[in-house]
C-alpha cells in the first residue's frame, strides 16, 4: 500500500494544541485554576509550536505576542461563533470577524513566517451545545431560508478573510445545525471553495456519527485546518441513552487526545490529507476536565502519538 505520510513535513505542517486541555472555553466552571502562562509553557514543553486562543489569554497583542514568542509559540487560530441563521445578528457576526482578523494582523505583525493563523468559524445560531439540554435530540435542522442566510454569511466572512490573506475554515460542531453528514455535504456543496474551507475535527465528526476518514478522503483538497482529537464511544452511547448535555458529555470524558480513544483511522486520515499535499495547522485537542486528565500528560501523549505516525 502506498503511503504519503512522508509529505507531512515540519516545513509545511505545524503542530499546535488547543487550550481546552487546560480549561474549557465554553464552560468556564471546568477549570482547576491553571494560569495561562503555565498552560503556554506546558504546550511548549510538550513539543508544540502553536496554539489556539483561550479565554484566559491577554486580549492585547502587545502583551500576548511576547509571551508566546518567549516560548516559541504562535497562534494557530482564533474562534468566531457565527450567527447567520438567526435574526439581527449578521452585522454583529461580521464585525466580530473583522475584529479577529485585526487581532491576527497585530499578533503576526507583518511577519513573513509561513505559519499564518487561520480563521475558524462555526454556526451557533440555534445551537444547543451551550445549553443544559439533551444534546443529540435537540440539535437544530436549518430551514431553507436559514441555509440561504448561512451560505451568504459565510461567503461574506470568507471574502473578508481572503482580503486579508487568511483562510476561513468551517468547523462542523456537535450541537449545531451543521453536525450530521448530510448537513456537512450540503455546506461543502453550496459554498465557494475559494472562500470557505473545512476544518476537520475528527472527534466532533465521529461522535456525531460522521465518518472522519470518509470526509478526509472526499474533501481532502478543501480541508485546510485540523483538530486532531479522539472520542470515547462508550460515553457517546451514555449521552444518547441518558439524554446528557454537551457539558455533561465533556465532564464524562467524551473526548481525549488522538490514540487514546475509539478512532482507529488516524493514520489513514492523515495519509488522505498528505496525498492532497495538505499544508497548515494540525492541532491536538481534547476538551477534557483537567481535574480528571492532567493537561501536560495528555498534551505529551498526543504529541508522542503524532511523532510515531509522522516520524518527527
PyMOL commands that set and color helices and strands:
alter all, ss='L'
color gray80, all
select helices_A, chain A and resi 5-7+19-21+36-46+61-70+90-108+136-138+144-163+181-190+202-207+212-218+233-242+246-252+266-275+295-310
alter helices_A, ss='H'
color red, helices_A
select strands_A, chain A and resi 13-17+50-52+74-82+118-123+168-171+197-201+223-231+255-257+280-284
alter strands_A, ss='S'
color yellow, strands_A
deselect
rebuild
show_as cartoon
